[in-house]
Amino acid sequence: MNTTPHDSGTPIPAPPVAPPHPGPAGVQPLLQATNLVKTYPGAHALRGVSIGVSRGQALAIMGPSGSGKTMLLHCLAGLITPDAGTVAFQPGGGPPVQVSTLDRRERARLRRESFGFVFQQGLLMPELTAVENIAVAGMLGGMKRQVAFAAAMDWLHSLGLEAHAGKRIGQLSGGQAQRVAVARSQITSPEITFADEPTGALDSHTSHEVMSILLASTAGAGRALVVVTHDPHVAARAHHRIHVRDGLIDDGKAQGTARVDGTAHVGGAAGVDGVGGAAGVEGAA
Ligand SMILES: Nc1ncnc2c1ncn2[C@@H]1O[C@H](COP(=O)(O)OP(=O)(O)OP(=O)(O)O)[C@@H](O)[C@H]1O
């Protein structure tokens, strides 16, 4: 029997393997996850999710609390290794990378150099100033110190925050701090940015502004954004939306019921990029 590893040692039947989402004709998705499964004792966090994200696209992941949104984001970003399934990243000009088979060090390097992260809070270092927070991310991504600080100041300038460059994070408003977090995530121009509730702590006006900056520097610049959000206004601004429920992409056919077969995920001919009738995917193409 096809099984997946389980922390308790009890084999759990794996969902049937679905073919990967093909993406738009002739276009290799920037990131392609196929049949992701992640199980914890007592929790089937992901039960077979396949999804592709292309350049120039923003994908919103929605769903109820505990449905598996963050788990999916973390698997896509190489922060968590799935029990089964694959994540393939196609860097610009390089060979494809199987994120899920990289060792910890390689994954950390990939995240530093090619991925950007924005979380609701927690990524900024309170003991550093705004400009230092941004510049450090540049240096970790391989920039020389002087270049990183100049780029960080450029970012602060474009965000209207140059007067706050020397302030520590605790001296900034929530919206200012989150703009610094976006700049921090974007200073290396990552090919794909992962954001988990990036506007969760902001009022609606500031939320709109922060999303505008994030969208412009990711999908708007030919790169990609994957954003987990509860906010329908945020999700509405993405090119595509998926709804996760009980560790599966919800195709809307079983609202309010727990899925039992583990087969309802985006795969095969289902489209994420407006190229087919997607299960659980709304496209704005
Ligand atoms: N480290 C862990 N150990 C055990 N179970 C976990 C762990 N991380 C997540 N889970 C479980 O996996 C499921 C999915 O969690 P996840 O954090 O992805 O939910 P979510 O949709 O992001 O929820 P929320 O909107 O509340 O943040 C939940 O049942 C959760 O309890």
Ligand as a Chemical Component Dictionary entry (heavy atoms), coordinates in Angstrom:
data_LIG
# 
_chem_comp.id                   LIG 
_chem_comp.type                 NON-POLYMER 
_chem_comp.pdbx_formal_charge   0 
_chem_comp.three_letter_code    LIG 
# 
loop_
_chem_comp_atom.comp_id 
_chem_comp_atom.atom_id 
_chem_comp_atom.alt_atom_id 
_chem_comp_atom.type_symbol 
_chem_comp_atom.charge 
_chem_comp_atom.model_Cartn_x 
_chem_comp_atom.model_Cartn_y 
_chem_comp_atom.model_Cartn_z 
_chem_comp_atom.pdbx_ordinal 
LIG N1  N1  N 0 3.926  21.828 14.420 1  
LIG C1  C1  C 0 2.707  21.294 14.382 2  
LIG N2  N2  N 0 2.418  20.210 15.111 3  
LIG C2  C2  C 0 1.199  19.638 15.068 4  
LIG N3  N3  N 0 0.174  20.093 14.326 5  
LIG C3  C3  C 0 0.395  21.181 13.585 6  
LIG C4  C4  C 0 1.675  21.842 13.569 7  
LIG N4  N4  N 0 1.589  22.893 12.722 8  
LIG C5  C5  C 0 0.325  22.903 12.248 9  
LIG N5  N5  N 0 -0.380 21.887 12.755 10 
LIG C6  C6  C 0 -1.778 21.566 12.451 11 
LIG O1  O1  O 0 -1.932 21.566 11.044 12 
LIG C7  C7  C 0 -3.205 22.127 10.684 13 
LIG C8  C8  C 0 -3.000 23.286 9.712  14 
LIG O2  O2  O 0 -2.313 24.347 10.384 15 
LIG P1  P1  P 0 -2.019 25.737 9.678  16 
LIG O3  O3  O 0 -1.156 26.524 10.605 17 
LIG O4  O4  O 0 -1.525 25.511 8.317  18 
LIG O5  O5  O 0 -3.476 26.395 9.608  19 
LIG P2  P2  P 0 -3.937 27.795 9.013  20 
LIG O6  O6  O 0 -4.963 27.514 7.979  21 
LIG O7  O7  O 0 -2.760 28.585 8.604  22 
LIG O8  O8  O 0 -4.634 28.454 10.276 23 
LIG P3  P3  P 0 -4.732 29.984 10.799 24 
LIG O9  O9  O 0 -5.588 30.701 9.800  25 
LIG O10 O10 O 0 -5.387 29.858 12.125 26 
LIG O11 O11 O 0 -3.328 30.510 10.884 27 
LIG C9  C9  C 0 -3.888 22.526 11.981 28 
LIG O12 O12 O 0 -4.747 21.480 12.368 29 
LIG C10 C10 C 0 -2.736 22.640 12.955 30 
LIG O13 O13 O 0 -3.159 22.378 14.266 31 
# 
loop_
_chem_comp_bond.comp_id 
_chem_comp_bond.atom_id_1 
_chem_comp_bond.atom_id_2 
_chem_comp_bond.value_order 
_chem_comp_bond.pdbx_ordinal 
LIG N1  C1  SING 1  
LIG C1  N2  SING 2  
LIG C1  C4  DOUB 3  
LIG N2  C2  DOUB 4  
LIG C2  N3  SING 5  
LIG N3  C3  DOUB 6  
LIG C3  C4  SING 7  
LIG C3  N5  SING 8  
LIG C4  N4  SING 9  
LIG N4  C5  DOUB 10 
LIG C5  N5  SING 11 
LIG N5  C6  SING 12 
LIG C6  O1  SING 13 
LIG C6  C10 SING 14 
LIG O1  C7  SING 15 
LIG C7  C8  SING 16 
LIG C7  C9  SING 17 
LIG C8  O2  SING 18 
LIG O2  P1  SING 19 
LIG P1  O3  DOUB 20 
LIG P1  O4  SING 21 
LIG P1  O5  SING 22 
LIG O5  P2  SING 23 
LIG P2  O6  DOUB 24 
LIG P2  O7  SING 25 
LIG P2  O8  SING 26 
LIG O8  P3  SING 27 
LIG P3  O9  DOUB 28 
LIG P3  O10 SING 29 
LIG P3  O11 SING 30 
LIG C9  O12 SING 31 
LIG C9  C10 SING 32 
LIG C10 O13 SING 33 
# 
